[in-house]
Amino acid sequence: MTAQAMVAEFDDIAAWTAEAVEHLGDQHAIPAACRGSASPTALAWLAEACELSAGTRLLDVGAGTGGPAAWAAKRFGVRPILLDPMPAAGRAASRLFGLPVLTADGQRIPLRADAVDVAWCLGVLCTVEDKAAVLREIHRVLVPHASLGLLVVIAARPITDPPDGNYFPMQSELVDLLDACGFDLVEQTERPAAVPLSWTRRAQEVTALISARYRTHPAYTLASQQDTRLTDLFDHGHLSLQLLHAVKR
Ligand SMILES: C[S@@+](CC[C@H](N)C(=O)[O-])C[C@H]1O[C@@H](n2cnc3c(N)ncnc32)[C@H](O)[C@@H]1O
């Protein structure tokens, strides 16, 4: 992804999200901080598939503002470690949830081998050109036979004009990649469509406040353009959101 588009989408918006949540209240934090299109139903599917439980060391690679990891900590008592290359996203996550954050690239995870019990990587692989490098690093830091939960935007056909900096894998490519990087795919399902209104309402209130405050900001315009293009691809059936559970061989 180009530096400018990435900073707009994942750094500027993250900082504005934390600011808006602080204004609107803590109950807005998790829905607003799930930026990979995770929903409570999607997160519950991943949590059950990965058999999260109290004390599980969960590494969230590309954690963004930290909504999914915070949800897992609250619901299952896991011990999350967040990793994201965007400094403002990490600052927003620690401001909102007080969780530990590593500001680093998923291609070079600053953890020793066998350091974590489960990894999540939600809405991230489509923004990374070298997906194998990220998957190999996740494989290295997981304990043997550990679970990997993925949320991936998959292309039904090659997308010739994706939003800036997106590299959507096709199904066969993703399956081959997981295998080549040492993971067995256990299960896959389309992200459940149903999202409770109480969740969408809180996320939308945060979005509306950000828009009211920043809609004339160049980063807001850039992020909105990316979003419009993405929505268009979903609406035309070229993209779908898939949940995957894989296990380290
Ligand atoms: C669509 S957001 C998803 C954020 C979060 N996983 C969620 O579901 O709310 C994608 C995230 O991937 C991060 N990202 C992009 N390239 C990355 C890389 N090479 N390694 C780790 N994270 C990366 C971005 O900074 C951004 O926070």
The ligand as a MOL file (V3000), in Angstrom:
LIG
                    3D

  0  0  0     0  0            999 V3000
M  V30 BEGIN CTAB
M  V30 COUNTS 27 29 0 0 0
M  V30 BEGIN ATOM
M  V30 1 C -8.3070 -3.2480 7.6690 0
M  V30 2 S -7.2310 -2.9280 8.9970 0 CHG=1
M  V30 3 C -7.7400 -4.1970 10.1510 0
M  V30 4 C -7.3920 -3.8620 11.5650 0
M  V30 5 C -7.8170 -4.9220 12.6020 0
M  V30 6 N -7.2250 -6.2140 12.3120 0
M  V30 7 C -9.3070 -5.0550 12.6980 0
M  V30 8 O -9.8510 -6.0820 12.2950 0
M  V30 9 O -9.9390 -4.1020 13.1880 0 CHG=-1
M  V30 10 C -5.6770 -3.5680 8.3840 0
M  V30 11 C -4.5190 -3.3740 9.3490 0
M  V30 12 O -3.3870 -4.0770 8.8360 0
M  V30 13 C -2.2390 -3.3330 9.1580 0
M  V30 14 N -1.1200 -3.7450 8.2930 0
M  V30 15 C -0.8670 -3.3750 7.0180 0
M  V30 16 N 0.2750 -3.9330 6.5790 0
M  V30 17 C 0.7550 -4.6770 7.6150 0
M  V30 18 C 1.9070 -5.4860 7.7940 0
M  V30 19 N 2.8280 -5.6300 6.8300 0
M  V30 20 N 2.0790 -6.0860 8.9830 0
M  V30 21 C 1.1660 -5.9410 9.9800 0
M  V30 22 N 0.0670 -5.1740 9.8520 0
M  V30 23 C -0.1480 -4.5530 8.6980 0
M  V30 24 C -2.6810 -1.8970 8.9500 0
M  V30 25 O -1.8310 -0.9450 9.5730 0
M  V30 26 C -4.0920 -1.9320 9.5280 0
M  V30 27 O -4.1210 -1.5700 10.8810 0
M  V30 END ATOM
M  V30 BEGIN BOND
M  V30 1 1 1 2
M  V30 2 1 2 3
M  V30 3 1 2 10
M  V30 4 1 3 4
M  V30 5 1 4 5
M  V30 6 1 5 6
M  V30 7 1 5 7
M  V30 8 2 7 8
M  V30 9 1 7 9
M  V30 10 1 10 11
M  V30 11 1 11 12
M  V30 12 1 11 26
M  V30 13 1 12 13
M  V30 14 1 13 14
M  V30 15 1 13 24
M  V30 16 1 14 15
M  V30 17 1 14 23
M  V30 18 2 15 16
M  V30 19 1 16 17
M  V30 20 1 17 18
M  V30 21 2 17 23
M  V30 22 1 18 19
M  V30 23 2 18 20
M  V30 24 1 20 21
M  V30 25 2 21 22
M  V30 26 1 22 23
M  V30 27 1 24 25
M  V30 28 1 24 26
M  V30 29 1 26 27
M  V30 END BOND
M  V30 END CTAB
M  END
